[in-house]
Amino acid sequence: MTILVKGQICEIVEYQHVKPGKGHAFVRSKLKNLETGAVLEHTFRASEKVEQIITETKKMQYLYRDDTSFIMMNLDTYEQIPVSEDIIGDKAAFLKEGSEVSVTEGEGKILSIKFPTTVDLKVTHCDPGVAGDTVQGGTKPVTVETGAVIQVPLFINKNDILKIDTRTGEYIERSS
C-alpha cells in the first residue's frame, strides 16, 4: 500500500499492530519514501488518518538515453516517456537498450523503477589477468557494454557475457 506521510509518498514495507495493556492501540510501521528511497519508521495512533495514494505498475522497455533523461516505452500503449536520472539513480550503469523494467506511477508522475535482479552484459574492455600473482583468487576491473566497471575473477576475457547482480553491482557468474 502506498500512502502520503508528511507530504511524502511512502510505501509500507512492514507494519505491526500493537495493543498495549494500558492506553490506546497503535501501529508501528516501516515506510520507504518512493522519491528518495530512504526507509523510515513511523508510529500511527488509532485516531490518525492517512491518505492512500493509488499507484499503477507497468512493464516498460528502455529505448535510449538523451541529454537529460532515459526514454522508456510502455509495452501496452507504445507511448514513450522520459524518466529523469534522479529516479533511475546509480542503477543506470546496468540499463541496456531493450531491457524491461517495472515502473510505478502515482499522482501523475513516475515514483520508482524496479530493475531485474540480474542482467547479462558483454565485456568490452579488460586487462589480461596473470595467474599466479595472488595467493587466493584475485580480481581485476573490466568494463561492460553499458560503461560500468566491475570487479571480476582473473579468468574473464574480452567479449565474455557476465551475469551481474543489479542490487549490488557484483559479478555472479560467466554466462555462455
CYANA upper distance limits for C-alpha pairs under 8 A (distance plus 0.5 A):
  1 MET  CA     11 GLU  CA      6.37
  1 MET  CA     12 ILE  CA      6.30
  1 MET  CA     52 GLN  CA      8.03
  1 MET  CA     53 ILE  CA      8.46
  2 THR  CA      9 ILE  CA      7.43
  2 THR  CA     10 CYS  CA      6.10
  2 THR  CA     11 GLU  CA      4.83
  2 THR  CA     12 ILE  CA      6.77
  2 THR  CA     52 GLN  CA      6.50
  2 THR  CA     53 ILE  CA      5.86
  2 THR  CA     54 ILE  CA      7.48
  2 THR  CA     55 THR  CA      7.71
  3 ILE  CA      9 ILE  CA      6.40
  3 ILE  CA     10 CYS  CA      5.95
  3 ILE  CA     11 GLU  CA      6.85
  3 ILE  CA     12 ILE  CA      8.12
  3 ILE  CA     50 VAL  CA      7.22
  3 ILE  CA     51 GLU  CA      6.13
  3 ILE  CA     52 GLN  CA      4.83
  3 ILE  CA     53 ILE  CA      5.61
  4 LEU  CA      8 GLN  CA      6.02
  4 LEU  CA      9 ILE  CA      5.22
  4 LEU  CA     10 CYS  CA      6.62
  4 LEU  CA     50 VAL  CA      7.13
  4 LEU  CA     51 GLU  CA      5.95
  4 LEU  CA     52 GLN  CA      6.84
  4 LEU  CA     53 ILE  CA      7.07
  5 VAL  CA      9 ILE  CA      6.95
  5 VAL  CA     10 CYS  CA      7.21
  5 VAL  CA     50 VAL  CA      7.64
  5 VAL  CA     51 GLU  CA      8.36
  8 GLN  CA     33 ASN  CA      7.28
  8 GLN  CA     35 GLU  CA      8.27
  9 ILE  CA     33 ASN  CA      6.50
  9 ILE  CA     34 LEU  CA      6.51
  9 ILE  CA     35 GLU  CA      7.56
  9 ILE  CA     53 ILE  CA      8.05
 10 CYS  CA     31 LEU  CA      6.34
 10 CYS  CA     32 LYS  CA      5.76
 10 CYS  CA     33 ASN  CA      4.85
 10 CYS  CA     34 LEU  CA      6.01
 11 GLU  CA     31 LEU  CA      6.06
 11 GLU  CA     32 LYS  CA      5.66
 11 GLU  CA     33 ASN  CA      7.00
 11 GLU  CA     34 LEU  CA      7.21
 12 ILE  CA     29 SER  CA      7.57
 12 ILE  CA     30 LYS  CA      6.72
 12 ILE  CA     31 LEU  CA      5.18
 12 ILE  CA     32 LYS  CA      6.96
 13 VAL  CA     29 SER  CA      8.05
 13 VAL  CA     30 LYS  CA      5.99
 13 VAL  CA     31 LEU  CA      5.93
 13 VAL  CA     32 LYS  CA      6.97
 14 GLU  CA     29 SER  CA      6.23
 14 GLU  CA     30 LYS  CA      5.76
 14 GLU  CA     31 LEU  CA      7.76
 15 TYR  CA     27 VAL  CA      7.21
 15 TYR  CA     28 ARG  CA      6.11
 15 TYR  CA     29 SER  CA      4.64
 15 TYR  CA     30 LYS  CA      6.75
 16 GLN  CA     27 VAL  CA      6.10
 16 GLN  CA     28 ARG  CA      5.72
 16 GLN  CA     29 SER  CA      6.83
 17 HIS  CA     25 ALA  CA      7.87
 17 HIS  CA     26 PHE  CA      6.59
 17 HIS  CA     27 VAL  CA      4.99
 17 HIS  CA     28 ARG  CA      7.00
 18 VAL  CA     25 ALA  CA      6.15
 18 VAL  CA     26 PHE  CA      5.93
 18 VAL  CA     27 VAL  CA      6.38
 18 VAL  CA     28 ARG  CA      7.84
 19 LYS  CA     24 HIS  CA      7.38
 19 LYS  CA     25 ALA  CA      4.95
 19 LYS  CA     26 PHE  CA      7.23
 20 PRO  CA     24 HIS  CA      7.58
 20 PRO  CA     25 ALA  CA      6.93
 24 HIS  CA     45 ARG  CA      8.24
 24 HIS  CA     46 ALA  CA      7.55
 25 ALA  CA     45 ARG  CA      7.41
 25 ALA  CA     46 ALA  CA      6.45
 26 PHE  CA     43 THR  CA      7.42
 26 PHE  CA     44 PHE  CA      6.21
 26 PHE  CA     45 ARG  CA      5.12
 26 PHE  CA     46 ALA  CA      5.82
 27 VAL  CA     43 THR  CA      6.15
 27 VAL  CA     44 PHE  CA      5.62
 27 VAL  CA     45 ARG  CA      7.04
 27 VAL  CA     46 ALA  CA      7.98
 28 ARG  CA     41 GLU  CA      7.89
 28 ARG  CA     42 HIS  CA      6.62
 28 ARG  CA     43 THR  CA      5.04
 28 ARG  CA     44 PHE  CA      7.00
 29 SER  CA     41 GLU  CA      6.21
 29 SER  CA     42 HIS  CA      5.87
 29 SER  CA     43 THR  CA      6.61
 29 SER  CA     44 PHE  CA      8.31
 30 LYS  CA     39 VAL  CA      7.33
 30 LYS  CA     40 LEU  CA      6.28
 30 LYS  CA     41 GLU  CA      5.03
 30 LYS  CA     42 HIS  CA      6.89
 31 LEU  CA     39 VAL  CA      6.08
 31 LEU  CA     40 LEU  CA      5.81
 31 LEU  CA     41 GLU  CA      6.59
 31 LEU  CA     42 HIS  CA      7.73
 32 LYS  CA     37 GLY  CA      6.60
 32 LYS  CA     38 ALA  CA      6.23
 32 LYS  CA     39 VAL  CA      4.87
 32 LYS  CA     40 LEU  CA      6.89
 33 ASN  CA     37 GLY  CA      5.60
 33 ASN  CA     38 ALA  CA      5.82
 33 ASN  CA     39 VAL  CA      6.74
 33 ASN  CA     40 LEU  CA      8.20
 34 LEU  CA     38 ALA  CA      8.24
 34 LEU  CA    111 LEU  CA      6.24
 34 LEU  CA    112 SER  CA      6.60
 35 GLU  CA     87 ILE  CA      7.89
 35 GLU  CA    111 LEU  CA      6.52
 35 GLU  CA    112 SER  CA      7.67
 44 PHE  CA     48 GLU  CA      6.73
 53 ILE  CA    106 GLY  CA      7.37
 53 ILE  CA    107 GLU  CA      7.78
 54 ILE  CA    106 GLY  CA      6.60
 54 ILE  CA    107 GLU  CA      8.06
 55 THR  CA    104 THR  CA      7.00
 55 THR  CA    105 GLU  CA      5.99
 55 THR  CA    106 GLY  CA      4.95
 55 THR  CA    107 GLU  CA      8.11
 56 GLU  CA    104 THR  CA      6.09
 56 GLU  CA    105 GLU  CA      5.78
 56 GLU  CA    106 GLY  CA      6.98
 57 THR  CA    102 SER  CA      6.87
 57 THR  CA    103 VAL  CA      5.97
 57 THR  CA    104 THR  CA      4.84
 57 THR  CA    105 GLU  CA      6.83
 58 LYS  CA     74 ASN  CA      7.73
 58 LYS  CA    102 SER  CA      6.11
 58 LYS  CA    103 VAL  CA      5.79
 58 LYS  CA    104 THR  CA      7.00
 58 LYS  CA    105 GLU  CA      8.47
 59 LYS  CA     74 ASN  CA      7.02
 59 LYS  CA     75 LEU  CA      6.69
 59 LYS  CA    100 GLU  CA      7.23
 59 LYS  CA    101 VAL  CA      6.38
 59 LYS  CA    102 SER  CA      5.22
 59 LYS  CA    103 VAL  CA      6.81
 60 MET  CA     72 MET  CA      6.58
 60 MET  CA     73 MET  CA      5.84
 60 MET  CA     74 ASN  CA      5.13
 60 MET  CA     75 LEU  CA      5.91
 60 MET  CA    100 GLU  CA      6.10
 60 MET  CA    101 VAL  CA      5.95
 60 MET  CA    102 SER  CA      6.67
 60 MET  CA    103 VAL  CA      7.19
 61 GLN  CA     72 MET  CA      5.95
 61 GLN  CA     73 MET  CA      5.66
 61 GLN  CA     74 ASN  CA      7.18
 61 GLN  CA     75 LEU  CA      7.22
 61 GLN  CA     98 GLY  CA      6.29
 61 GLN  CA     99 SER  CA      6.07
 61 GLN  CA    100 GLU  CA      4.91
 61 GLN  CA    101 VAL  CA      6.73
 62 TYR  CA     70 PHE  CA      7.85
 62 TYR  CA     71 ILE  CA      6.71
 62 TYR  CA     72 MET  CA      5.05
 62 TYR  CA     73 MET  CA      6.96
 62 TYR  CA     95 LEU  CA      8.04
 62 TYR  CA     96 LYS  CA      7.81
 62 TYR  CA     97 GLU  CA      6.07
 62 TYR  CA     98 GLY  CA      5.84
 62 TYR  CA     99 SER  CA      5.96
 62 TYR  CA    100 GLU  CA      6.89
 62 TYR  CA    101 VAL  CA      8.03
 63 LEU  CA     70 PHE  CA      8.23
 63 LEU  CA     71 ILE  CA      6.17
 63 LEU  CA     72 MET  CA      6.16
 63 LEU  CA     73 MET  CA      7.27
 63 LEU  CA     97 GLU  CA      5.83
 63 LEU  CA     98 GLY  CA      6.34
 63 LEU  CA     99 SER  CA      8.49
 64 TYR  CA     70 PHE  CA      6.62
 64 TYR  CA     71 ILE  CA      5.97
 64 TYR  CA     72 MET  CA      8.06
 64 TYR  CA     97 GLU  CA      6.61
 65 ARG  CA     69 SER  CA      6.50
 65 ARG  CA     70 PHE  CA      4.93
 65 ARG  CA     71 ILE  CA      6.39
 66 ASP  CA     70 PHE  CA      6.85
 66 ASP  CA     71 ILE  CA      7.93
 68 THR  CA     84 SER  CA      7.30
 68 THR  CA     85 GLU  CA      7.92
 69 SER  CA     82 PRO  CA      6.25
 69 SER  CA     83 VAL  CA      5.86
 69 SER  CA     84 SER  CA      5.10
 69 SER  CA     85 GLU  CA      6.34
 70 PHE  CA     82 PRO  CA      6.07
 70 PHE  CA     83 VAL  CA      5.59
 70 PHE  CA     84 SER  CA      6.83
 70 PHE  CA     85 GLU  CA      7.54
 71 ILE  CA     80 GLN  CA      6.93
 71 ILE  CA     81 ILE  CA      6.15
 71 ILE  CA     82 PRO  CA      5.01
 71 ILE  CA     83 VAL  CA      6.68
 72 MET  CA     80 GLN  CA      6.07
 72 MET  CA     81 ILE  CA      5.71
 72 MET  CA     82 PRO  CA      6.72
 72 MET  CA     83 VAL  CA      7.55
 73 MET  CA     78 TYR  CA      6.11
 73 MET  CA     79 GLU  CA      6.02
 73 MET  CA     80 GLN  CA      4.88
 73 MET  CA     81 ILE  CA      6.66
 74 ASN  CA     78 TYR  CA      5.47
 74 ASN  CA     79 GLU  CA      5.82
 74 ASN  CA     80 GLN  CA      6.96
 74 ASN  CA     81 ILE  CA      8.16
 75 LEU  CA     79 GLU  CA      8.39
 83 VAL  CA     87 ILE  CA      7.51
 83 VAL  CA     88 ILE  CA      8.11
 83 VAL  CA    110 ILE  CA      8.07
 84 SER  CA     88 ILE  CA      7.44
 85 GLU  CA     89 GLY  CA      6.30
 85 GLU  CA     92 ALA  CA      8.39
 87 ILE  CA    110 ILE  CA      8.42
 87 ILE  CA    111 LEU  CA      7.85
 87 ILE  CA    112 SER  CA      6.83
 87 ILE  CA    113 ILE  CA      7.74
 88 ILE  CA     92 ALA  CA      6.53
 88 ILE  CA    112 SER  CA      8.20
 88 ILE  CA    113 ILE  CA      7.13
 91 LYS  CA     95 LEU  CA      7.47
 91 LYS  CA    166 THR  CA      7.33
 91 LYS  CA    167 ARG  CA      8.46
 93 ALA  CA    146 THR  CA      6.50
 93 ALA  CA    147 GLY  CA      7.11
 93 ALA  CA    148 ALA  CA      5.75
 94 PHE  CA    119 VAL  CA      7.71
 94 PHE  CA    146 THR  CA      6.82
 94 PHE  CA    148 ALA  CA      7.56
 94 PHE  CA    166 THR  CA      7.11
 95 LEU  CA     99 SER  CA      7.13
 95 LEU  CA    146 THR  CA      7.38
 96 LYS  CA    146 THR  CA      6.77
100 GLU  CA    115 PHE  CA      8.21
100 GLU  CA    116 PRO  CA      8.20
101 VAL  CA    113 ILE  CA      7.24
101 VAL  CA    114 LYS  CA      6.39
101 VAL  CA    115 PHE  CA      5.66
101 VAL  CA    116 PRO  CA      7.14
102 SER  CA    113 ILE  CA      6.22
102 SER  CA    114 LYS  CA      5.59
102 SER  CA    115 PHE  CA      7.21
103 VAL  CA    110 ILE  CA      7.51
103 VAL  CA    111 LEU  CA      8.21
103 VAL  CA    112 SER  CA      6.54
103 VAL  CA    113 ILE  CA      5.09
103 VAL  CA    114 LYS  CA      6.95
104 THR  CA    110 ILE  CA      6.51
104 THR  CA    111 LEU  CA      6.13
104 THR  CA    112 SER  CA      5.80
104 THR  CA    113 ILE  CA      6.75
105 GLU  CA    109 LYS  CA      6.07
105 GLU  CA    110 ILE  CA      4.89
105 GLU  CA    111 LEU  CA      5.92
105 GLU  CA    112 SER  CA      7.81
106 GLY  CA    110 ILE  CA      6.95
106 GLY  CA    111 LEU  CA      6.96
115 PHE  CA    166 THR  CA      7.77
116 PRO  CA    166 THR  CA      7.65
117 THR  CA    165 ASP  CA      6.46
117 THR  CA    166 THR  CA      6.08
117 THR  CA    167 ARG  CA      7.13
118 THR  CA    163 LYS  CA      6.88
118 THR  CA    164 ILE  CA      5.92
118 THR  CA    165 ASP  CA      5.09
118 THR  CA    166 THR  CA      6.02
119 VAL  CA    163 LYS  CA      6.14
119 VAL  CA    164 ILE  CA      5.89
119 VAL  CA    165 ASP  CA      7.25
119 VAL  CA    166 THR  CA      7.35
120 ASP  CA    161 ILE  CA      6.76
120 ASP  CA    162 LEU  CA      5.91
120 ASP  CA    163 LYS  CA      5.04
120 ASP  CA    164 ILE  CA      6.79
120 ASP  CA    175 SER  CA      7.96
121 LEU  CA    144 VAL  CA      6.58
121 LEU  CA    145 GLU  CA      6.77
121 LEU  CA    146 THR  CA      8.19
121 LEU  CA    161 ILE  CA      5.98
121 LEU  CA    162 LEU  CA      5.86
121 LEU  CA    163 LYS  CA      7.10
121 LEU  CA    164 ILE  CA      7.85
122 LYS  CA    144 VAL  CA      5.97
122 LYS  CA    145 GLU  CA      6.05
122 LYS  CA    159 ASN  CA      6.20
122 LYS  CA    160 ASP  CA      6.22
122 LYS  CA    161 ILE  CA      4.89
122 LYS  CA    162 LEU  CA      6.73
123 VAL  CA    142 VAL  CA      7.24
123 VAL  CA    143 THR  CA      6.42
123 VAL  CA    144 VAL  CA      4.79
123 VAL  CA    145 GLU  CA      6.67
123 VAL  CA    157 ASN  CA      7.82
123 VAL  CA    158 LYS  CA      5.72
123 VAL  CA    159 ASN  CA      5.43
123 VAL  CA    160 ASP  CA      6.01
123 VAL  CA    161 ILE  CA      6.83
123 VAL  CA    162 LEU  CA      7.79
124 THR  CA    142 VAL  CA      8.24
124 THR  CA    143 THR  CA      6.28
124 THR  CA    144 VAL  CA      5.71
124 THR  CA    145 GLU  CA      6.18
124 THR  CA    158 LYS  CA      6.28
124 THR  CA    159 ASN  CA      6.54
125 HIS  CA    142 VAL  CA      6.33
125 HIS  CA    143 THR  CA      5.59
125 HIS  CA    144 VAL  CA      7.44
125 HIS  CA    158 LYS  CA      6.31
126 CYS  CA    141 PRO  CA      7.35
126 CYS  CA    142 VAL  CA      5.12
126 CYS  CA    143 THR  CA      6.94
126 CYS  CA    157 ASN  CA      7.07
126 CYS  CA    158 LYS  CA      6.40
127 ASP  CA    140 LYS  CA      8.19
127 ASP  CA    141 PRO  CA      8.27
127 ASP  CA    142 VAL  CA      7.82
128 PRO  CA    154 LEU  CA      8.19
128 PRO  CA    157 ASN  CA      7.78
129 GLY  CA    140 LYS  CA      7.57
129 GLY  CA    154 LEU  CA      5.24
129 GLY  CA    155 PHE  CA      7.08
129 GLY  CA    156 ILE  CA      8.43
130 VAL  CA    154 LEU  CA      7.57
131 ALA  CA    154 LEU  CA      7.64
134 THR  CA    138 GLY  CA      6.55
137 GLY  CA    153 PRO  CA      7.50
137 GLY  CA    154 LEU  CA      8.27
138 GLY  CA    153 PRO  CA      6.50
138 GLY  CA    154 LEU  CA      6.69
139 THR  CA    151 GLN  CA      6.40
139 THR  CA    152 VAL  CA      5.62
139 THR  CA    153 PRO  CA      4.91
139 THR  CA    154 LEU  CA      5.91
140 LYS  CA    151 GLN  CA      5.87
140 LYS  CA    152 VAL  CA      6.03
140 LYS  CA    153 PRO  CA      6.79
140 LYS  CA    154 LEU  CA      6.52
141 PRO  CA    149 VAL  CA      6.72
141 PRO  CA    150 ILE  CA      5.93
141 PRO  CA    151 GLN  CA      5.00
141 PRO  CA    152 VAL  CA      6.77
142 VAL  CA    149 VAL  CA      5.99
142 VAL  CA    150 ILE  CA      6.01
142 VAL  CA    151 GLN  CA      6.94
142 VAL  CA    152 VAL  CA      7.49
143 THR  CA    147 GLY  CA      6.38
143 THR  CA    148 ALA  CA      6.16
143 THR  CA    149 VAL  CA      5.04
143 THR  CA    150 ILE  CA      7.03
144 VAL  CA    148 ALA  CA      6.16
144 VAL  CA    149 VAL  CA      7.06
144 VAL  CA    150 ILE  CA      8.19
150 ILE  CA    169 GLY  CA      7.70
150 ILE  CA    170 GLU  CA      7.24
150 ILE  CA    171 TYR  CA      7.53
151 GLN  CA    170 GLU  CA      7.68
151 GLN  CA    171 TYR  CA      7.44
152 VAL  CA    156 ILE  CA      7.36
152 VAL  CA    171 TYR  CA      6.53
156 ILE  CA    160 ASP  CA      7.27
156 ILE  CA    174 ARG  CA      8.37
160 ASP  CA    174 ARG  CA      7.61
160 ASP  CA    175 SER  CA      8.12
160 ASP  CA    176 SER  CA      8.48
161 ILE  CA    174 ARG  CA      6.49
161 ILE  CA    175 SER  CA      5.80
161 ILE  CA    176 SER  CA      7.22
162 LEU  CA    171 TYR  CA      7.56
162 LEU  CA    172 ILE  CA      7.99
162 LEU  CA    173 GLU  CA      6.49
162 LEU  CA    174 ARG  CA      5.02
162 LEU  CA    175 SER  CA      5.92
163 LYS  CA    171 TYR  CA      6.84
163 LYS  CA    172 ILE  CA      6.01
163 LYS  CA    173 GLU  CA      5.84
163 LYS  CA    174 ARG  CA      6.51
163 LYS  CA    175 SER  CA      6.67
164 ILE  CA    169 GLY  CA      6.79
164 ILE  CA    170 GLU  CA      6.21
164 ILE  CA    171 TYR  CA      5.29
164 ILE  CA    172 ILE  CA      6.04
164 ILE  CA    173 GLU  CA      7.98
165 ASP  CA    169 GLY  CA      5.83
165 ASP  CA    170 GLU  CA      5.97
165 ASP  CA    171 TYR  CA      7.03
165 ASP  CA    172 ILE  CA      7.05
166 THR  CA    170 GLU  CA      8.03
